[in-house]
């Protein structure tokens, strides 16, 4: 646009004619747009010869000023828009997080509600079953058998005398970095899944009729295992202290835990690693049921297949 | 005076109206702002040095925005949009700072 080679100010020879395009080339050497100097030099040179060109180009008319003002206005609008957009995006992000947290809470509440409903329905079902089976002798016999099976398999809640064993990690050392965390306890001093397995097996062997760990009833299909630092019972992570309750012959259970192989092993662990272990007997223990097991196998009724 | 007023009015308009920008253009808004700011600081400095020219200002403003946007767009196409954005911001930032220093010298003589 400015093609006045004779009036260009001295500078690098390879400079482009249009100074406003040299944005990234000479940013360090020449921070002010050279076009201003060029333009000034040109108007100064042409001013004496042609005053007609000076007025519309340099310090030009009202139209030019209005355009400049509009350009600055546009800059303001773009700036404001960009700021507004960044804010909107931030709000969207925080809103999304709040939404997710709320959804988690809602779903948890819904799960709790459904669990209570399932419990209620299970009770209704049991009541209806008892009513139907209580009609005749054969039915009552079947109901008794069902109840016994339920007690043995661990699906029904159980109440009775028994023992209560508390097993806990070793006390964290005095200089533990954070005593409230489980990391404060050295690995050796933690209760392992194997310790709980030994305890549960010892209790079963000593004649326990029902066993639970921290409220998780043990059935024939319940696994005690560990994942990372956590001990899982029935795939639910538990945290110490572990309260193991067993209903059964209290004297036999106590004997096993005090003098039997299980008790001796626990005592060894306590003296070697500092595991904490306590035992008390109780006349009245209430163990929860494990819930209805999954239906894994079924056979059609004999009568229908033969007839 | 009038340009400053226009800038303030523009910012308020943008904040209040929140014009919807096409999603494809959104990444270029900050770059456009920085490039335009460079032209504005250059204009203020030229004004103080007595060689301001409306036409040069408008042309440099528009070309600054277009070139910066083009560079970043090209970077996006080549997969280095973020780096090129940084480069543009650094270069323009240096210019803005040195122009601001020149303005400061003119205004405060220090």
Interface residues (C-beta under 8 A of the other chain):
Chain A: X1 X19 X20 X21 X23 X24 X27 X28 X31 X32 X33 X35 X36 X37 X39 X40 X43 X57 X58 X59 X60 X64 X65 X67 X68 X69 X70 X71 X72 X73 X74 X75 X76 X77 X78 X79 X80 X81 X82 X83 X84 X85 X88
Chain B: X2 X3 X6 X7 X8 X9 X10 X11 X12 X13 X14 X15 X16 X18 X19 X21 X26 X29 X30 X32 X33 X36 X37 X38 X39 X40 X42 X43 X45 X46 X49 X50 X51 X52 X53 X54 X55 X56 X57 X58 X59 X60 X61 X62 X63 X64 X67 X68 X71 X91 X94 X95 X98 X99 X102
